[in-house]
Amino acid sequence: MSQGLNCRILVKQHLSDRWAEWFGGLHVQNLPTGEALLFGTVPDHAALYGILTHMRDLDVQILSVDANPVDLPESQAEMPAK
């Protein structure tokens, strides 16, 4: 097994589900407060930084980021970040 990151990213605006692919396959949940929560597992810090860079490039305002190490099966750890 290898280490990945279990991530939760809160952003200031609602996002459509089609953005999940742009954000490394994270799930998108729009909240009643007008914010959106992206959550899921990424293989490493580089993948997380790639997602955050996409958000910056798209002018998505990030409110918070929470990332905690998690053990990944080898097959999931080898998945490339989008």
N, C-alpha and C positions, 0 to 999 in steps of 0.2 A: 504494500500500500504506500501511497505517497500523500503529501499534504496538499490540500486545496484551501479555498477560502469560502466560508458561508457568508454571503453578503446581503446587506440591506441598505438601500440607498433611497433617501427621501428627497424628492424634487418638488419645486414650487408649483408646477402646473400639471394638469392631466395629460396623459400620453395614450396614444392608441396602441392596441396590441401589436400592430405591425412593427413598432419600434423595438420589440423584444429581440428580433434578429440583429439589429444594429447594436444592441447592448449585450452582446455575448450570450444570448439565450436566456437572460434573466426574465422572470415573470413580472408582468406589470399589473398592479392593482391600483385603480383610481379611487381615491378616498373622498368622502363627502365634504371634506374641508377644502377641496379644490387642489389638493396635492396628489402626488402619485408615489407609490412605494414600489421599487424594483427589488426583487429578492431572488435568491438562488445561489448556486455554487459555481465558482470559477476555478480554473486549475491553479492559478498562482497570482502573485502580485502584479506581474507584467500584464496579465489579462485584465485585472481590475483597473490598472492605470490606463489601459487602452479604452475601456468603457468610459472612464472619467474624461479622457481626452475627447471622445466622441461627443459627450455631453457638453463640454466646453465649446467645441466647434459648432454645435447646433444651438448654442446660447440657452441651454437648459440650466436653470438656476438650481444648484445643489444645496439642500438644507442640512443634510447629515449623511454620513457614511459610517457603517458599522461592518467590520470584517473580522471574522474569527476563524482560526485554523480548524480544519476538519479532515479526517482521513478519507481519501478517495480510493476506489478500486483502480488498479493500473489502467484499465481500459478507458476510464473517464479522465484520468490524469493526462493521457496522451492526446486528448481532443484539442485541436488548435483553437485559439481565441479568434473571434471574428472582429 
